[in-house]
């Protein structure tokens, strides 16, 4: 799941090799398929940018300035191409994407966190011709795998229908000033130590956790807990809609029960269900608590307020010395099958991954890795900065093969239809972890039948 990614340029830059490490991870992924039932561009494929004046439309989520910065730079380099960007909340955009793509005037490019039925319904363009034309086979198969879908609607392999504007990883931000006041000297190494730190903060009269769930984003924490107990491949099979896969596994129940215990202990804000994403981000920035679960896209934004009183670490494993598992995904965009400017859209997407200025913008604005060819010169960040920390964390997850997708991306309707309402009950101690898992699975089972 993605949320807001704000921030500005960092200074005093030095090269960071960890981005290359992240881009070099290897997962098994099929080569692009010949046909999966989605729409293949009828446009004659060209890698040359038109000299005609063209306006491209982009539908993006609210509060995500990366597209503003990238399109501004692209138009600076190519003045004949301009952009019109429309925005809506993550929840609304996810729900309304099929309607937008099916309209007579669809956006050329749309932020699409989950493909859902858009491939089967022929709403998004098959990017395989551009994969071949631009030589994207040099890019990390691991980063592209979740952006593929088969004819049967299973993600992880098949043809390519999306690319990312940055590639994220999630973890925990810690306000080090408040942590010291609570007697916490270093990031925890296990989930048990994390709980001990929550208890220390609460005993010191400081909020242990800054989270919000008006729009479901407490699921950064919910899934993080599940990740430490679940079988990673089983979880991915479910998220990729593999036939027979289930959310109702012992590991997921154990993780959800852990969240319920945190709710019972009073570690979550009492007004958690009234706090949307921007509210809890602002509260953490304003010294509202010691810890918050969030993604690397907030690194530079948090640093603007907290400065050096900030650190980032991966969610610790259940057992000391265990490998790390963390949510991470492309900030995924798809081209509309009906777009009359597919060549221009593909050129822009390729430019984001290959142009040095564009890649630097991705890192400066979001803290996310830019993707693309791992052999290409990497963007620079300030040595010792929070951006360097989150990129190093992403490289560590890659090295340990611990990256999983966001469960909110599993189907088009599951986030609004089940994850949000059930998590709101879970984090306020109104349902058990078992009930949470069962209700989400029941919704999923009905949706994948469609």
LINVENKA-V884159 format. One record per run of one state. SS is the DSSP state (@ for helix, = for strand, . for the rest). FROM is the first residue (numbers start at 1). LEN is the number of residues. Records with the same first field share a line. If there is no record, write none. Layout:
SS->FROM-LEN / FROM-LEN
//
This chain:
.->1-4 / 6-7 / 16-2 / 24-15 / 41-13 / 62-2 / 65-1 / 78-3 / 89-1 / 103-6 / 112-12 / 127-1 / 135-1 / 140-1 / 146-2 / 150-5 / 156-3 / 161-2 / 168-2 / 182-9 / 204-5 / 210-9 / 228-4 / 240-10 / 265-7 / 275-2 / 286-5 / 307-3 / 314-12 / 328-2 / 337-5 / 355-1 / 367-2 / 370-3 / 374-6 / 383-3 / 400-3 / 405-2 / 410-4 / 427-6 / 448-3
=->5-1 / 13-3 / 39-2 / 54-8 / 64-1 / 81-8 / 109-3 / 124-3 / 139-1 / 148-2 / 155-1 / 159-2 / 163-5 / 170-6 / 209-1 / 291-5 / 310-4 / 326-2 / 330-7 / 369-1 / 373-1 / 380-3 / 403-2
@->18-6 / 66-12 / 90-13 / 128-7 / 136-3 / 141-5 / 176-6 / 191-13 / 219-9 / 232-8 / 250-15 / 272-3 / 277-9 / 296-11 / 342-13 / 356-11 / 386-14 / 407-3 / 414-13 / 433-15
//
